[in-house]
Every structure is written in C-alpha cells, then in structure tokens.
C-alpha cells in the first residue's frame, strides 16, 4: 500500500512508521523511531502551524483531513494528505 502511517509519542517523537513512509522518506525503522517529527519531517516554515495542530490533537482529537508537506532524508518535499 502507498498509504503512509506513523505514530508519535506525547513528546512528538516517532514511535512507529510504516514501510511505505520509510521507503518514501529514505529512513529505516531503527533510524526513524525516536526522531522529532517536527524537526526531521516538517519544513521549517510549516512547523509553527503543525506544532499548534499537534497540541490541539493531544488535547481533544477531532477527525482531521489536511494537506501537508513532509521532508525526505535528502530534504526533498512530498505533498501528503493527513487523515486522523
């Protein structure tokens, strides 16, 4: 499947990432687990908005659908649709 799936701990660190997302971003599972999602996968100019969204989700998780950019290991941007 080409669907990306990841889970974050309460500090915003990757605790799980599926194979499709690992292949697309260029990381292995061992490398991705423990990384700060904001620092490693989100373009700097998008971080303030996403940081606010993640805080809101922690407080009261509503269903969301949004478009976002994520970064690969090499710094290439991918456009993804979030559903959560």
Phi and psi in degrees as a GROMACS rama.xvg file:
@    title "Ramachandran Plot"
@    xaxis  label "Phi"
@    yaxis  label "Psi"
@TYPE xy
-92.168  4.74849  UNK-2
-72.8163  131.982  UNK-3
-89.1191  137.983  UNK-4
-138.957  133.734  UNK-5
-148.31  158.556  UNK-6
-130.05  144.515  UNK-7
-117.094  148.029  UNK-8
-82.5682  -178.264  UNK-9
-70.7391  -5.44351  UNK-10
-102.238  4.48237  UNK-11
81.6218  16.7759  UNK-12
-95.1335  146.862  UNK-13
-65.9375  126.703  UNK-14
-111.646  -15.719  UNK-15
-160.803  141.189  UNK-16
-147.4  131.878  UNK-17
-79.0388  168.623  UNK-18
-58.8851  -40.1453  UNK-19
-61.0462  -44.1036  UNK-20
-71.1586  -38.632  UNK-21
-60.995  -46.936  UNK-22
-61.9642  -43.2923  UNK-23
-67.4244  -34.6035  UNK-24
-92.7732  -11.8289  UNK-25
85.4769  15.8122  UNK-26
-105.806  158.124  UNK-27
-94.5636  163.747  UNK-28
-59.2782  -42.1812  UNK-29
-62.4739  -34.8672  UNK-30
-75.6418  -38.3915  UNK-31
-74.4356  -39.0168  UNK-32
-62.9752  127.34  UNK-33
97.9388  -13.6965  UNK-34
-73.5242  145.682  UNK-35
-70.0214  120.859  UNK-36
-59.6363  -46.2185  UNK-37
-61.2345  -46.3077  UNK-38
-71.0982  -32.3062  UNK-39
-102.206  -27.1632  UNK-40
-118.493  -5.35342  UNK-41
-116.699  127.715  UNK-42
-56.6765  143.028  UNK-43
-52.9485  -40.9042  UNK-44
-71.0691  -16.8972  UNK-45
-91.7937  -13.101  UNK-46
-61.2273  -43.2297  UNK-47
-58.8034  -43.1519  UNK-48
-66.5988  -45.8684  UNK-49
-69.4514  -36.0252  UNK-50
-60.2184  -42.0985  UNK-51
-64.5101  -44.0815  UNK-52
-60.9899  -43.5856  UNK-53
-63.3981  -38.3945  UNK-54
-63.0717  -42.6823  UNK-55
-63.3536  -40.3893  UNK-56
-65.3339  -36.5969  UNK-57
-64.5637  -36.9536  UNK-58
-74.9597  -46.3007  UNK-59
-155.712  94.381  UNK-60
-71.6779  98.9888  UNK-61
-83.0873  160.478  UNK-62
-66.046  137.041  UNK-63
-130.888  150.87  UNK-64
-137.499  123.42  UNK-65
-152.601  157.121  UNK-66
-101.077  140.692  UNK-67
-147.827  165.89  UNK-68
-107.753  141.092  UNK-69
-126.402  157.84  UNK-70
-104.883  141.963  UNK-71
-84.9029  171.879  UNK-72
-55.0222  -36.027  UNK-73
-84.42  -1.46085  UNK-74
92.3473  4.41554  UNK-75
-73.3117  142.083  UNK-76
-93.9411  137.312  UNK-77
-119.163  140.33  UNK-78
-95.1523  127.694  UNK-79
-130.532  157.628  UNK-80
-105.437  125.499  UNK-81
-89.3674  137.998  UNK-82
-136.738  125.815  UNK-83
